[in-house]
Each structure stands twice: as structure tokens, then as C-alpha cells.
């Protein structure tokens, strides 16, 4: 164990030498094989999470936002271990794992992942202890230790502990009569050793910190946000252990945390009731095997040995870290009333065609869509006054006869679901396709499905073996000329809460062409129709990959004919080898290829003879980049699609995804401008290098801080709204 931790510290120190958040360029490798055609997807994901960490390390980011990026990093890494690392481990143990797309053996990939994840997590802990915590203290927000408090402070906290914490704690002894308890995933725990003064026998106990308790407790609620102190919940509990073990001598205590396998495997073809099968699998998820054990760096060898043995976890999956563990709780600090330490507020604008100019009036959204296709960009433009209003108006409009919608993720108090229920209660035909297999939202979606069914909504769960990931609303309205189709096709979920922090696009259209396409698609999803021909849509899994490959091939042919050719793609992840190989061929033919990716990217950039015409950039900021855009051809003669699909095997082969073609020349120019800013302007971003490292370009040649792309887009939407209002 000691040698294992030493090896990880050495790896981390090497990485720390590379990292310099104050510099204009930070370079970190995410692949060990510079001759391979692809970058390993898991290592690429870790490189993405490192970019999140670099946002926390960046002194130019407002302080509370930096703390929040630390929380996001921690939550991301939890989910990565729960799903990706756990899935790889399971496949290795069952001998189902195969070499990755660069030919590296699964056990070697697993070892690389563990080593790099550990190094990043140590760097994450250092960022908190050496940068964020001191900076917070300097700004009047202190995270204190028990021994730093005076008697008055301790009295206040003891009273809080007695009233709100002590009654819900459940210490569990470990002895021949009490077996080692089950350790829940992602919970903080105290390992405690106590001695019986009568027998002199040492005993072990485990104490789980209840998840409903605040991660950081305010020392004195009378303190204002400019001079406030917090104490970690486990620190408060640990200093009251004498009350939990009266008459015993508390020898020591240590903090630990377990991450479990929460990947789910359902054989849909073999089950008659998908909901029942899913509920059983959700129960099993709680008891998945441990995949990571985090322990405080003061834990003694005896306790480590006990935990490793009882949890049956490999030593290389034990991460020794400084306290406090579980920094995702830092997100709670963002609620402090300290606007000086946060991003400048941005109020989403309402597009001019959706606004009346009078707050007491409601715009006729159907009339606005009937005049022109409407392209909205969230959160620069309001979700509430566009998408949400569209669905709510449809539920209330007496001329609307039917509403069909897909639901992948939505909020806990969803006004979207409430509108669908009202529509059904009003006698409209309402169909909701609820994807109950949406990862980590399965239980919530099962609950929504049942509520919708009780209200009379026709609820379907998609197709066997496929997740329905497309974002669609189809409204059929009785008008003077007959039935009219109003559709919304988006890149993001119908979730009013995440719409404020996720960057997404959506197209509203009354096109009969799109209406017919969407009708065919919903018939396929809810019935037995098999339809392979669409006019303005590309639909996975049957046509989307083929359609994209054809369009890339067309640009390749243009380049070979000596014509200007371009492919520009914005997505969350790019892994699919068929698409990557087509891009390599296009690059070799002279096609200029720009890829704007948020997370995983297996394509290589700028490699002579392979990808010299491919540039890959990544943008992080206050919003989570989430939209997908596919642009083929030079700006003046381009074909553009937006939609729900990333370029991954699962999206193109195992999901129902939809892209819609943009027809308006003005909207095409608007989307082309986004790529122009990201690739032709000097903005703060990361660029994938020929050696597979990511270099952050945050300053210009003179050392001046570059603007962030999202800030420029905020200004652009505000200016556009003013122009349209004149």
C-alpha cells in the first residue's frame, strides 16, 4: 500500500510540474501512443475533467465559481468511476473486455485510468487546500477546524449537533456479534476505534454521515456572507464521539468513502415488464461492488487493512487523500449572497418574435412560428418564454387537438409535465414517450410515467434495445385550412432548471415537411411502423450514421475536384471510428475540418499524413456546452443540421436520435458565426495538439487575457434582441 501511494504521488508530481494555471498555455497528455489512429476514450474523458479542474485553478474565474468547478470535477469523477471504470472492471473480470481502439489490453487501460484519475484527484485536493480555501478565507468565507473555535462557537455548534445531528446518527459496532456493515456508495463514513476501560479491549465501529445533513455547517448563523465560517460535517461529528460511545475511550477516527459500480445491465429482450425489471436493477445498483475507496491520509495501516479486506477491493483502487473528502459539497457555497465572487448575472433574452413588448400580453407563439422557422439558443435566449411557453400554450389552446413529446430528463417540479397533464385532462390527445432508462434519472422518470398515465396521457417507453434520446415536441392544431403541424426539435432536455446552465439549440417550425417526418417518427416509436425515408430529418439508428458519412464523402469529392470544401462539427463527444476514418480521408483530400468538442474526443488533430487539416477546440465556461451542430460545405453553400446525437457508437447505433436540417440562410449564418468565433477569433479555449495533449490558450501574445466564447455569445444575443426590437 505504501509503495502504491508513493507511485501515485510521483506520477502526480510529474503532472503538477506540467500544470501552470497562470500560464497562457497548459499542456497535458491524454494518450501514451503517438502513432495510434485514435485517442483512448476513457483517457480522453479524464483530460476533459482536467479541463474542468483548470477552470477551478484559473484565478480569472470568480472565486465561488472556482469552488463550484471543484464540486463539478468531484461529481464528474464519481460518475466516471460508477459507470465507465466499473463497467470496464466488470468486463475484465468476466473476460468480456477487448483491447481499446488503439489496441491496448483492457487491464493496462484500467491501470492507466486508475493512475491518472488518482493524480488528478490529488491535484484537485491541492487546488482546494492551497488555492481555493485560502482565497475564500481572504474573502471572508472560512472553512475552520474544531480546534480553531472558541468556547462560544463550540457551544453554538454543540447545540446544533444535539438538536439536528445526534438523533439521526447510527453507530455500528463491528465484532463477532455484529458483522461488518454495508457501506453505501458516495457517503461519508467515520471509522472509529474505541477501548473498553474495564476490559482494555479495543473495538471498531463505523459511523455513516447521513446524506441529508449539510456538507458544511455554518458556525454561527448570525454571521453575514462577508464574514462567515463553516465547519465540515464530519469534523463536527468527530468531535462529539464521546457522546455516541459513553463510557468508552475514543482512541482515533478516520474518514473514508466508497464509490460503487452503478452501471446497469438489463436484458430487455428477456423481460415482459420493463419497469419492473428496471426497478429491480435500481435496487441492485445500490449494492454494486466497490470500485474506489477514498481514505483520509491520516488513516492507520490496521484500519486500511480492515477496509480493504471487508470491501474486497484491490489496493490500487484505494485513493489516499487529504481531508476533507467529498468536495462536491462545495457547490452549496455558491448560494451565498456574494455577487462579487460569482459570474456577472445574465438574464436570458426573449427573442423578438416571441415577445410583445408588453408584459401583460402573451405572444401568439403559433403565429410567430407560422411566419418563420425560429431558432433559439439557450441559455442566451429564454427557455421559459420559448419552449416552455410553446408547450403551455399548446395545452391551453382549444384549437390544439394533439400533443406528442419525448421526455428524457426533466426537473422534479416540471411545468412541462404539468402542461401535458392539463392537456390530457382537457380532452386533447397526448402522447409522452418517457425514456425510463435515462441514466441516474430512471427512478424519477418511472414516477413521471405513472403520473402521466394516471392523468390519461398515452405513455410509451420507446423501442426494445434502444434509448430514445431525441428531443421532440409535435403539436397538431386545427386551423382554417385544416390540420397544421408545429414542431420543436432540440439538442437539449425539456428541463427548465438545467436550461439555465446548459447551452442548447432548438428549432421551431410549422413546415409540413418536418411535420410529416415527425409524424412518421412518433408512429415508429409508439407503434409498429417501419419508416426509413425522411425529408428534413436524419434519424438514428437506421439513417444517421449513413447520412453523415455521405455528407462527409461529398465534401471529400469536392476537395478532390479542386473546390472549396469544409466540415464543421460541434458535439459533446466524438468516438465513432467510422466517422473518424471518414474525417481522416476528407482531411487527406484537403477538406478543412473544424471540431468543437466538450468532452471525449478520440480523433487526432494535425497529424501529418492523417489529420493535418483537422483542428479540434474545446470550450468550457459558466454554461455546459451541450448543443450538436453539423455543417457541411463552405459558408455560402452549406448544409447544416442540429439535433440530439453525439458521434458515439451508442448514439449512432443504439439510440433513437434526430437531426433536423436548417433551411433559413439567416439561421445558417448565425450558426456559421459560432464556428467562426471559435476557430478564427482569439478566444479563451483549449486546442488539441498533434501529440494528443490539450493546450489552453487563455492569453494573447502580449499576455492580455482573451475573452471567453460564451461571454461573446451573451453580448451577441443581447445586441441582436435590441436590433430586432427597433
N, C-alpha and C positions, 0 to 999 in steps of 0.2 A: 504493500500500500504506500509506504513512504517513497519507494522508487517511482511508483506510478505518479504520485503527486509531483515529485521532482521533475519527471519528464514533461509533465504538462506545464509546470512553471517555466521550464526552459523554452518550450515552444511558445508560450505566451510572451516571454521576454523578447524573443526574436520578433514577434509580431508587433510588440509595443515599440520597438526601435523603428519599424516602418511607419507607425501611425503618428501623425503630427497634425492635430485638428486645426492648428493655427495656420498651416500652410495652404497655399492655393491648390496644391495637388497632393492627394493621398493615394498611394498605390498599394494594393493588396492582392496577392494571387488567389485565384479560386480553382485552379486546376494544376496538377503536377505534370501533365504530359503536354508539352507544347507542340507535339507532332500529331496529336489526335484531331479528328474532324469535328468533334463535339466537346462541350464542357459538361462535366457531370452535373446532373440536375440538383442533387442534394447539396453539393458544394457551392453551386451557383446560388441556391436559396440562402445558404449561410452568408454568402457575400452580400446578398440583398439585406439580410438582417444586420450585417455590419454597417451598411449604409444608414440604416435606421439609427444605429448606435452613434455614428458620426454626426448625425443631427443633434444628438444629446451632447456630444463633445464640442460642438461648434459654439463658440462664445457669442456669435452674432445672432443665435437663436434666443428669443426671450427665455428667461430663467425657468419659469414654471412650465413652459413648453418643453424645455430640455428635460425637466423631471418627467414629464409625460412621455417623452420619447424613450426614456429608460423603462417606463412601465410598458410601453408598446413592445419594446425589444423583449422584455421578460415574457409577456403573454405570447408573442410570436414563437419564442423558443419552446415554451411549454407545448404549444400545439404541434410544433415540428416534431418533438420527441413523442408525443402522444400518438401521432399518426404516421409520419414518414419513417422515423427511426424505429418505432415499434413494428411497423409493417415490414421493414427490411429485416429486423431481428427475427420476426416470426417466419419469414420465408427462408432465412438461413437455417433456423432450427428444423424446419420441415423439409429442408433440402429442395425447396421450390425456387430459391433465388438463382438468378442468372447474372453473368457479368453485365456491368452497366454499358451504356452506349459508347464508351471509349475502351471497352474490353477489360476493365479492372475487375478482379474477383470480388464477390459480394462481401466476404469477411474483411478484405483490405479496404473496401469502400466504407464499411462500418467503422473500422479503426480510424480512418481519416476523418469521418464525420465526428466521432467522439472527441478526437484530439482537437479539432478546430472549434467545435462547439464549446469545449472546456476553456480553450484560450480566449474565446470571445466572452464567455461568461465571467472569467476573471477580469478581463478588461472592463466589462460592464460594471463589476463591483468596484474597481479602481476609479472609474469615472464618477460613481456616486460618492465615494469616500474622499477623493482628492479634489474634485471639481464642484459637483452639484451641492453636496452637503455644506461645504464651507461657504459657497456663494449664497445659498439660502440663508445661512446664519447671518451673513453680512447684510442681507436684505431684510432681516428681522423675522425670519422663519427658521426656528431652531428645532432640530431633532435631538433630544437630550437623552442622556443615560440616567438611571435612577440615582446613582451616587452624586450627580451634579445638582440634585434638587435639595432645597432646604426643608425644614420641618413642616412649614405651612403648605408647601407644594405637595409633600408626601401625604399630608393629612387629606388634602382635596382628592388626590388620586386613590387613597385607601377607601374613602367614602364612595367614590365612583365604582371601584372594584367590588366593594361589598354589595352595592345595590344592583349592579348591571353585569358583573362578570362571574363572581364567585358562585352564585346559584346555578349557573349553567355548565360549570366545569365538571368533568368526569374523569378523575384519575383512575388509571387501570394498572393494577399490580401484575407483575409477571413472576410467577412461581409455579411449583408443581400443581397447585390447585387452580391457577389462572394462566392459561396458555397465552403465548404472545398474541396481542390483539391485531385485528386487521387495521392496516394503515391506509386511510383514504388518499386518493390521488389529489395532488395540488393543495394539501392542507399543511399548515404549520404544526409541528409537534415538538414537545419537550421530552427528551429522555432524562429521567431523574433517578439518581441513586440516593437511597436513604439508609440509615443504620438504626437498628433497634437497640437503644441504650441498655436494655435488660439482657438481651441475648448476644449483643455485639455483632449480630448478623447483618450483612449488607443486602439490601433488596433493590430491585429495579422496577421502575414504573414508567408508564407512558401517559402523557397528557396531551390531548388534542386541543388546539386552539379553535374554538367554534368559528365557522366561516362567516356567521352573521355579525360578528364583532368588528368594530372599525380596525383597519390595519394600523393606523396611527391615532392615538388618543390625545386629545388636547389636554394639556396640563391644567389649564385654568380657562374656562370658557369666557371669563370676563376680559381676556386679552383680545385686542383687536388684531386684524390681519397684518398690521405693520409691526407688531411686536408679539408674536405668538410662538408657543412652544408645543411640541408634540413628543410623545414617547411611543416607541414600538409596543404593540400589544403584548408580545411575548416577553419583553423586558419588564413590563408592569406585572404580568402574571408571575414571572420567575422570582420576583422579589416579595411575593406573598405565599411562597410554597409552604412555609411553616404552618399556615392555617389549613392547608389541604392535607397535611400529614401531621396532625397534632400528636405530640409525644415522641415523634421520630426526629432524628437528626438528619437534616438535608445535607448531603455531602457535596453533590455537584449537580449541574443540569447542563444540557446542551440542546441546540435546536437542530432539527432535521426536517426534511421534506421529500416526499416521494412523487415521482411522475409515473403514471401507469399507461399501459397500452390501452388506448381508447379507440383504436381503429375498429371498424365494424365490418363484418362479413356476413351477408345474407344471401342465401341461395333462393333467389326469387322464383325460379322455375319449379322449386320443390315445395312451395308453400301455398296454401289456399287462402290465407288471410294475411296480407302484407302488414297490416297494422299490428296484429298480434305478434307476428314474427319480429317486427321492429321493436315492439315493447320488450320482448324477451331479450333481444340483443342489447337494448339500452340498459337493462338490468345487469347483463353480463359485463358490459363496458365498465361498470363501477368496480368490478373485481378482476380487471385485466392484470396481467403480470407486471411487476415494476420494470421500468426501462431506464430510470435515472434516480439516483439517491443523492440529494444535496445535504451536506452536513456542515455545521459551523466549524471553523478552523481550530477551535479550542477543544474539540471532542477528543476524549481519551481513546486509546487503542482498544481497550476492553469493550467499550460501547460500540465502536465501529465494527469490531468482530461480531458482536451480537446482532447488530442490524443487518450486516451483510449476510450472515448465516440465516437469520429468520426470514429475511426478504428474498433470499435466494437470488442475489444479484451479483453480477460479475464485478470484480474490483475496478475494472477500467470504466465502469458506469457510475462510480462514486465520485462526485464533484465536491472537493473541499474548498469552502468559500468563506470569506469574512462575513460577519454579521453586519446588517440584517439580511437574512434570506428573503426571497419572495418580494422583489422590488416592484412587482406590478401594482402594489398598493399605493405607489407614489401618485397614481392618477387621481387619487382623492384630493391631493393638494391643489389641483387645478381649479377647484371650486372656490378657493379663497378669493376674496374681493381685492385682488391686486392687479388691476388692469395694466399697471406699469410693467408687470412681469409676464404679460401674455401677448399673443399676436394682436395687432390692431383689429378691432371688430370689423367684420364685413357683413353687411346686410344684403342678402341676395336680392337682386332687382327683379321686377316683374317685366317680362318682355312687353314692348309697346302694344303688340297685337292682342295681348291678354289683359290689358289694363284699360280702364275707362277714364282715369284721371279724377274720378270722384269716388271717395272711399265708401259712400253709401250705396253705390251701384255695383251690380255684378256684371261682368262682361259675359257676352254670349260666346262661350268657347267654341261651340259648334259652328257659329258663323265665322269666327276667326279662322278655324281650320278649313272650312269650306272655301274661303277666299284663297288661301295659300297653304302649302305644307309649312309646318312650323318646326324648327329645330331649336331645342332648348339645351342649355349646358349648365348642369348643376355642379356645385352649389353657387356658382357665379350668378345663375338665374334661379328663381324660387321654384322649389318643388311644390310647395303648398298652393301657390296661385296658378300652377300649370297642371301637373299630373294629378295631384290630389283634387283640385277643383274640377278637372275633367271627369273623374270618376264620381265625385259627389253630385255634380250637375246631371250626369247620366242617370244616377239613382233616383233623382227627383223629377226629371223631365218626363211629362206624361206622354211625349211622343217617342220616347225610347222604349223599344219592345224587348230588347235582349242585351245582355252584357256577358262577355266571356273574358276571363282573365287567368293568367298564370300567377302563382304565388310561390316564390322560392324562399325568401326570407322577408319578414315584416316585423313591425315593432310590437311590443307587448300590449299596447293600448291602441291598436291600429285603426285609424279613421278609414283606411281603405277597406278593411274587412267590415267595419260598421256600415259603410256605404253599400257594400254588396248585400248585407243582411237587410237593410232598409229597402233595397231594390226588390229583393225576393218577397219581402212582406207586402210590397206594393203591387205584387202580381206580375212583375216582369220575369222573363226567362233569364235565369242567372246560372252561369256555369263557372266554377272555380276549379282550376287544376292546381292542387296543393301538392307540392313536392315534399313528401314526408321523409325523404332520405337526405334532405339538406343537412350537411354535417354540422353537428352541435346545435342545430335548431330542430332536431327530429321531434322531441317531446312537445315543443311549442307548436309545431305545425300539426301534430296529431290533435292537439287541443283545438286549434283553429278549425281543422277539418270537421270535427264533431260539432262545434258551434254553428258552422255554416250549414251543415246537414240539418241540424235541428230547426234552422230558420227557413228551410225549404230550398236552399241552394243546391244545385246539382254539383256534387263534389266528385272529382275523379283524381286518380293518383298517377296518371301518366302510363307509360309503357313498361312492360316487364323487361328488366335488364338495362333500362335506360333511365338516367335522371333527366327531368325536364327542367332545363336551366334557362330557357329563353324567357324574355321579358315582354309580354304581350297584353294589351287590352283591346278588345274588339267590341264596339258599341254599334248596334243596329237601330236606326232611327226612322220612324215613319215620317216622310215629307211629301210635299205636294206632287212630286214627280215619281214617288214610290219609295222603296226602302233605300236608305243611304247608309254607307259604311264609314265609321270614324275609328281610326286605329292609332294606337300608340305602340311603338316598338322602341325599346330602350336597351341600354347597356348595363343598367343597374337595377337593384331590387326595389320593390314597391314598399319602401321603408322610410317614412317621414323623418325618423331620427337619424339614420345613417346618411340620408340625403344631404344633411348639413355638413358632413365631413368627407363624403365620398364624391370624387369627381366623376361625373357620368353625363352621357348624352342621351337624348330621346327625340324621336321624330313623331310628330302628329301629322296624320294625313287623312284626307277624305277620298283618296284615289280609289276608284273602283277596281283597278288592277290589284292594288295591295289588299283591298277588302276581299276579293275573290281568293287571293293567295292565303290570307289568314283564315278564311272560312274553311278552305281545304285542310289547313294545318290543324285547326281545332277538331275537325271531323276525324282526322287521323288520331289525334290524342285521346279523344273521348269515345271513339267507336272503333270500327274495323276497316276504315278506308285506307287504301294504299295509294298515295298520290306522289308522283315523282316530278311533276312539272309545275314550276312556279315562274311567275313573270318578273317580279322585282325582289324576290327573296332567294337567299341561299340557305338551305336547311340541312343541318346535320341530324343523323349520321349518314344520310344517303347521298347528298349532293355537295355539301360544303367543302370538304377537302378537295374533291374533284374540281369544283368551281374555282377555288383559289389557285390550284395548280395550273388550270387552263389560263387564268389571267396572268400569272407569273410567266408562263410559257409564251404568251402573246407579247409581253414586254421583251422577253429574250429574243424572239423573232424580229421585233422592231430594231433592237440593238444590232443584230447581225446584218440587217438591211441598211445600217448606217443612219437610222433615225434616232431621235431623242427618245430615251426610254427610262422609266423610273418606277420603283415600287417603294411605297412608304407605309409602314405598319406601326400602329400603336396598340399595345396589348399588355396584359399583366404578366404573361409567361409565354415563352417560346421554347418548345421541346421537340415537337413532332419532326422526325427525321425526314419524312417525305417533303415537307415544306422547306426544311433547311437545305436539303440537297437541291431542290429547285432554285432556291435563292443563290446557292453557290454557283450553279450553272448560269444563272442570269448575271451574276457578278462577273464571271469569266467572259461573258459575251459583251460586257460593257454597260449593263444596266446599273444605274445609280440607285442604291438601296439604303434607305434610312429606316432604322428600327428604334422606336421609343418604347422601352420595356420597363415595367416597375420592378418585377421580381426575378423569377428564374429565367435564365437565357442560356440555352445550350449552343447557340450559333456562335461561331468565332468571327472576329472582325479584323479586317485589314491584313489578312494573311496572304502574302504573295502566292499567286497561282491557285488560290482557293477562294478568298473573300476580300480581295483588295478594294472592291467597290462597295463594301458593306460598312456602314457606320452604325454603331449601337450606342444610344444615350439612355440614361435613366434619370428620372426626376422624382425627388421627394420634397415634401413641403407640408404646409399646415393641413392639406387635404390628401386623402389617399387616392392616388391616380388609379382609375378603375375603368375608364371608357376603352372601347376597342374600335379602331378605325383602320380600314384597309383601302389604300389609294393606289390605283394602277394607271400609269401614264403621266406625261408632263402636265403641268397645271392647266394649260389651255385645253387639253384634250384628255381629261382624266375620268376614270370611273371610280366612284367612292362608295363604300359600304360602311355601315356602323351596325353594331349588334352585340350579342352576349358572349361570343366564342373567343376563347384564348387558343393559342396554337399548341395544344397539348393532345396527347393520344386520347385522353378521356373526353375532351370537348368535341373532338372531331369524329370519334368512333363510338363513344358510349353515352352520349348525351344528346338531347334534342336542343339544338342551338339555332338561332336565326340571325342572319344579317339582312339588312334592307338597303337597297340602292338609293342613294341620294340623287335627286333629279335637278333641284334648283341650282343654277350656276352661282347665285349669291351664297348659298349654303356650302357649295363646293369650295368657293374661295375662302370662306370662313375656316373650314377645316384644313385647307392647304396652308393657311396662315399659321395655324398651330404648329405644323411641321417646320415652317419657315423660321419661326421664333426659336424652336428647339434645336435647329441644325444650322441656321445661318446667322443667328444673332449671338451676342455674347451674354449668356445667362449662366447662372449657377446650376451646375448639374454634374453628373458622373458620366465618364466615357469609357467604354470597354476598349482595352488596349490589345495589341497584337499578341502579347504574351499572356492573355486571359486575365490580366489584372484590371481592376476598376480604378480610374484616376478621377478624383474630384477636381473640377475646375471651378473655384469659388471666387477668384480674383483675376483681374486683368493683368497685363504685363507691367503696369505701373503699381500693382499692389492694391488697386481700388476694388472694393467689394462689388461683385457683379449682382445684378438684380435676379430675383427668383422668378421662374416662368409663371408660377401661379399668381404672383403679385401683378405681373404684367397683364395676365388674363382678367384679373379682377378689375383693373383700371380700364381695360378694353370694353368689358361688358357695361360698366357704368357709363362710359362715353357713348357707346352705341345706343343705350337706352335714352340718353339725353338727346342724341341726334334724331332718333325716331319720334321723340315726343314733340319736337319743334314743329 
